Amino acid sequence: YGVNAGGYKNVKSSPRKLKIILTNDDSWESANIRATYYALRSAGHNVTIASEAHQQSGTGGTVKLPVNQTIVTPGRGDSIPASAPYFGRNETDPAITYFDGTPTAAVFWALDQVKYFGDDGPDLIVSGPNEGTNLGPFLYTLSGTIGATYAAIERGYPAMAFSSSSKARSYKTLDVDNAQDESNILGTQIANFVSAWSQQNKQGRLLPQAIGLNINFSPTTSSCPNQKPKWATTRLTGKANIDKLVVGSNNLPQYEEYATPEGTGLNKCNSGDCSLPGETEYIDGGDCRASVSIFSTDYDAPVDKT
């Protein structure tokens, strides 16, 4: 019902029509994933949502499978009753599916059991847009949105993770006819990025083996002229944050963010282009920005670094 609606009037038609699995870690109930689904479909791509029944932020690349034939607690936003099976489809659009597991488990289920695109599988796995940014190496390992991405890459599929500066929001509040709706703006930017990327790789793989993209958006609402962010190539390291534990006023431990000194810890650049700005610094530098960091699932370091 949202495909080609007014909210996606700025989506550009893609000359290359891709087969895409769309996932996230905020569940199928998120407005962001629904808007991105409609935007990618409006661009002409063949898309299926393979997302989770419940919020799964912070699960990284873990594989958590159902332990019951039915889900125990209702899906996020009461979108699924507790008596529902562990896998299900949207009643009006069977390409929208949920799985009672982590993001990586949902993607594996889509690849190995649902096989929406047959034995050939998808051309691309898109994860997100996450409700909240995922910046730097610490969140790379922690984020379920990125976890599903690097797990898909490890299975041999091209994959991209997208994260936004938006808050948690239900798809029930999504206005598919409003191009100024924040989730529609994000979905439009993602669809246009994917289509433009596919034009650079008109026939072959969209990304080399073991290579993926981590894309983040700073706020992209009224502060952006025509809702078009300024794109930059970045790196994961560089003024990135990690957690440390402090004791709060309630005498209980809590975490707070801090950045290790440049050249130490997670802010040491050992590989890639160390001259690029860090994605954390770039996104924190202002509204209307989008960062693209290229990463590898080959975690070996150069031997001359020891």
ChimeraX attribute file (.defattr): number of C-alpha atoms within 10 A of each C-alpha:
attribute: neighborCount
match mode: 1-to-1
recipient: residues
	/A:1	8
	/A:2	18
	/A:3	17
	/A:4	19
	/A:5	16
	/A:6	15
	/A:7	26
	/A:8	29
	/A:9	15
	/A:10	20
	/A:11	26
	/A:12	19
	/A:13	18
	/A:14	21
	/A:15	14
	/A:16	17
	/A:17	18
	/A:18	21
	/A:19	19
	/A:20	23
	/A:21	26
	/A:22	26
	/A:23	33
	/A:24	37
	/A:25	32
	/A:26	29
	/A:27	31
	/A:28	30
	/A:29	25
	/A:30	28
	/A:31	25
	/A:32	31
	/A:33	31
	/A:34	26
	/A:35	28
	/A:36	27
	/A:37	31
	/A:38	26
	/A:39	33
	/A:40	32
	/A:41	24
	/A:42	23
	/A:43	26
	/A:44	22
	/A:45	22
	/A:46	19
	/A:47	25
	/A:48	23
	/A:49	27
	/A:50	33
	/A:51	35
	/A:52	29
	/A:53	31
	/A:54	26
	/A:55	22
	/A:56	19
	/A:57	18
	/A:58	19
	/A:59	21
	/A:60	24
	/A:61	23
	/A:62	17
	/A:63	17
	/A:64	14
	/A:65	15
	/A:66	16
	/A:67	11
	/A:68	10
	/A:69	12
	/A:70	15
	/A:71	22
	/A:72	16
	/A:73	14
	/A:74	15
	/A:75	21
	/A:76	18
	/A:77	17
	/A:78	12
	/A:79	17
	/A:80	20
	/A:81	14
	/A:82	14
	/A:83	12
	/A:84	15
	/A:85	17
	/A:86	21
	/A:87	21
	/A:88	16
	/A:89	14
	/A:90	14
	/A:91	9
	/A:92	8
	/A:93	10
	/A:94	11
	/A:95	17
	/A:96	19
	/A:97	22
	/A:98	26
	/A:99	26
	/A:100	26
	/A:101	26
	/A:102	33
	/A:103	38
	/A:104	31
	/A:105	23
	/A:106	27
	/A:107	29
	/A:108	19
	/A:109	17
	/A:110	24
	/A:111	21
	/A:112	12
	/A:113	10
	/A:114	14
	/A:115	14
	/A:116	20
	/A:117	17
	/A:118	11
	/A:119	9
	/A:120	10
	/A:121	17
	/A:122	22
	/A:123	20
	/A:124	23
	/A:125	25
	/A:126	28
	/A:127	30
	/A:128	33
	/A:129	33
	/A:130	30
	/A:131	24
	/A:132	17
	/A:133	21
	/A:134	28
	/A:135	29
	/A:136	24
	/A:137	17
	/A:138	16
	/A:139	21
	/A:140	22
	/A:141	17
	/A:142	17
	/A:143	24
	/A:144	31
	/A:145	36
	/A:146	35
	/A:147	27
	/A:148	33
	/A:149	33
	/A:150	30
	/A:151	22
	/A:152	25
	/A:153	23
	/A:154	18
	/A:155	13
	/A:156	13
	/A:157	23
	/A:158	24
	/A:159	29
	/A:160	26
	/A:161	28
	/A:162	27
	/A:163	26
	/A:164	22
	/A:165	19
	/A:166	20
	/A:167	12
	/A:168	14
	/A:169	16
	/A:170	18
	/A:171	19
	/A:172	12
	/A:173	10
	/A:174	20
	/A:175	19
	/A:176	23
	/A:177	15
	/A:178	16
	/A:179	19
	/A:180	18
	/A:181	18
	/A:182	22
	/A:183	30
	/A:184	31
	/A:185	26
	/A:186	30
	/A:187	27
	/A:188	29
	/A:189	24
	/A:190	22
	/A:191	28
	/A:192	20
	/A:193	14
	/A:194	20
	/A:195	24
	/A:196	17
	/A:197	15
	/A:198	22
	/A:199	14
	/A:200	10
	/A:201	13
	/A:202	13
	/A:203	9
	/A:204	10
	/A:205	13
	/A:206	21
	/A:207	19
	/A:208	13
	/A:209	16
	/A:210	19
	/A:211	20
	/A:212	25
	/A:213	21
	/A:214	27
	/A:215	27
	/A:216	27
	/A:217	30
	/A:218	23
	/A:219	22
	/A:220	25
	/A:221	20
	/A:222	12
	/A:223	13
	/A:224	14
	/A:225	10
	/A:226	12
	/A:227	20
	/A:228	17
	/A:229	20
	/A:230	14
	/A:231	15
	/A:232	17
	/A:233	15
	/A:234	25
	/A:235	28
	/A:236	30
	/A:237	28
	/A:238	28
	/A:239	23
	/A:240	25
	/A:241	21
	/A:242	19
	/A:243	14
	/A:244	12
	/A:245	11
	/A:246	12
	/A:247	10
	/A:248	10
	/A:249	8
	/A:250	7
	/A:251	8
	/A:252	9
	/A:253	11
	/A:254	13
	/A:255	12
	/A:256	10
	/A:257	11
	/A:258	12
	/A:259	16
	/A:260	17
	/A:261	13
	/A:262	14
	/A:263	13
	/A:264	11
	/A:265	13
	/A:266	20
	/A:267	21
	/A:268	15
	/A:269	17
	/A:270	13
	/A:271	12
	/A:272	13
	/A:273	11
	/A:274	15
	/A:275	10
	/A:276	15
	/A:277	19
	/A:278	22
	/A:279	29
	/A:280	22
	/A:281	18
	/A:282	24
	/A:283	22
	/A:284	13
	/A:285	11
	/A:286	11
	/A:287	19
	/A:288	20
	/A:289	20
	/A:290	25
	/A:291	27
	/A:292	20
	/A:293	22
	/A:294	16
	/A:295	18
	/A:296	16
	/A:297	13
	/A:298	10
	/A:299	8
	/A:300	8
	/A:301	10
	/A:302	9
	/A:303	6
	/A:304	6
	/A:305	7
	/A:306	5
